[in-house]
Amino acid sequence: MPPVKQLLSTATNQLVLICVLVFFATQLFSPNGYTGFEMYSWNSRYFQPWQIVTSMFLHGGVSHLLFNMLALWMFGRILESVLGKQRFLIFYLACGIGAAIFQQVIRLYVINDESLLISVGASGAVYGLLVAFALMFPNFKIMLIFFPVPIAAKYFVPALLAFDIIGGFTGHSIFGQNIGHFAHIGGAVTGFLLLQFWLKRASTH
């Protein structure tokens, strides 16, 4: 198999490539940053149902793209080798969709934030991968660039989610501004429930 074809044979690498190509395409053809494929609030006249899917392939900047794609590649390739290509792809997309829906529901119906938020990014789907990784490889050590201390996944991921919960409800975040905390939580919850469902089905067969 040719090297390029072999490189793109995994769903993980294909997803990374799609996100990178979409990023540069939007930079080239939509210099103002608006394409209509972002996730608009449900109470906005610009909202369209397909944005629940398309928004996860868009990113707000180079650093946003870099961090998400790095996490997708690091954890996705391992999970794909365990779940298989088709099931991994279903899992990833389900987590992204779950993240988008969860974010809208919490913002509009729980904390009553009716501001016309526009959100983009693969972070929600990536958080689903993180939760699955922590469940399947709980003792694997994870280390962040800005916090170079190895931490077991079973502690790292819950701590990350705790920061998101605090940031989502207080508006104060260690991760910076304009962070989709509820999307992160939604992706994590979706990933947890879907993986538990699959594991339960596998145990009964």
N, C-alpha and C positions, 0 to 999 in steps of 0.2 A: 504494500500500500504506500503511495507517495506520502512524504512527510506532512505536507499541508493537509491532505485528505485524512491522514491518521490523526493529526492534531484536532481537526474539526469533527471527529467521529463521536465525541462525547457531547451530551446535552449541556454540560457545564460550560465547556469551551464555546459551544454555539451560542449560549445565552450571553456570555461575556462579549463575544464578537458582535452580536445584534445590538447590545446596549452601547458599545463603543461606536459602531457605525451610525446608530440613531443619534447619538450625541453630536457627532461631527456634522451629520446631515442637518440637524436643527440649528447648529451654529452657522452653517453656510446659507441655508434657505430661510431661516427665521431669526435674523439677528436681534429682533426685539424680545426673543425668548418665548413667544406665545405661538403655539401650533394648533390648538384646539383639541389636542390629545392629552393635555394635562388633566388632573383630577380636580374638577371644580366642585364646589359645595352643591349639595342636592337642591338647595334653595336659590341657586344661581340660574339665570336664564341660559347660561353657557354650558350647563351640565348636559352630558350625553352618556348613556349607559356604557358605551364602549370604553369610556375613560377609566373605568374600574380596572380594565386590563392594560390599556395602552400607557397609562401613567407610570406603570412600574418599569417601563423601558426608557423613560426620560430622566435626565438628571440636571440639577441646577448649576453645576459647575464642575471643574476638573477634579477638585478634591472630593466632592460628593461622588462622582463617578469612580474615582480611584479607590476610595475606601470600600464602596459597595462591591466593586468587581474583585478586589483583593479578597474580601471575605467570601464572596461567592465561589471564587476559584479554590481558596484554601479548604473550605468545608464542603463545598458542593461536590468536588471530585471524589472525596472519600465517601460521602453519602450515596453518590451515584453508583459507586462500585458495590455498595451493599444492597441498595434498593433496585438497581437496574435502571437503564436509561428511561424507559417509558414511565415507570412509577415515580422516578425522581422528578421528571418534568411535570407530571400531574401534581406532585407534592409542592413543587416550587410555585407553580401558577396558582394553586389553591391558596397557598399562604399569602401570596400577593393580593389576590382578590379578597380574601378574608381580612387582610390588613386595611384595605381601602374602605370596605363596608364598615368595619369596626370603628375606624376613625370618624367616619361620618355620623354613625349612630351615637357615639359617646359625645362628640362635640355638640350636635344639634339637640339631642334628647336627654342627655344626662347633665352636662355642665351648661347647657343653654347658650352656647357660643354660636351666634348666627352670622358671624363675620364671613365674608365671601372668600374663604380660604382656597388657595390653589396649591395642590401638592403633587410632587413628582418623586420618583426614585424607587429603587429595588429594595430599600431597607426593610420593609415589612416582610417581603419574601425571604430575605437574608436572615431575619430574626427567627423565622420558622425553621430554617436550616440550623441555626444555632441551638435551638431547643432540641431538635432531633439529634444533633450531634452530642449534646450533653446527656441525653437519655441513652444513647447507644455507646458512647465512649466517655463515661462520667469521670474517669480518672486521667484523661488526656490533659496535659498542661497547655494552657493558652497564655500568651504574653502579648501585651499591647506595646506599641511603639512609645507612647507617652507614659506608660506604666510598666517598665521592663522587669516585672516580677512574675514568674510562672505561677499560674493559678489553675487548679483542677477545674475542668469544664462544669462539673456539678455545682461548684461554688461561683464560678465566673458568670455564667449565664443568669442565674437568679439575681445576682448582685446588679448586673446590667439592667435587668427588668425592673428592679427596685428603683434605680435611678430614673428610669423612664416613667414609672408611676408617679414618683415625686415631681418630676419635671412637668408631666402632663397636667397635674392638678394645681401646681403652684405657679407655673410659668417660669420658674427658675431652673436652669439646666447647666450641668457641667459640660455638656456637649456643644454649647453655643446657642445661637438664635435660629428660629425657623426650623425646628426639629419636629418631625412627626411622631411624637412620643406614643400617641394612641395607635398609630399605624404599626409601630414596633410591637406594641403589646398585642394588637390584633393578629399580626403575623405569627407571633409566638403562641398565642392561644390556639389558632387554627392548626399550626404545626403539631402542637401537643395532642390535640383531639384527633387529628387525622392519623397520626402515628399510633396512638393508642387503639384506634379502631382497627387498623391494619394488623397490629400485634394480636389483638383479641381474636380477629378472624383467623389468623394463622394458627393460633393455639387450639382452635376448635376443629381444625382439619387434620 
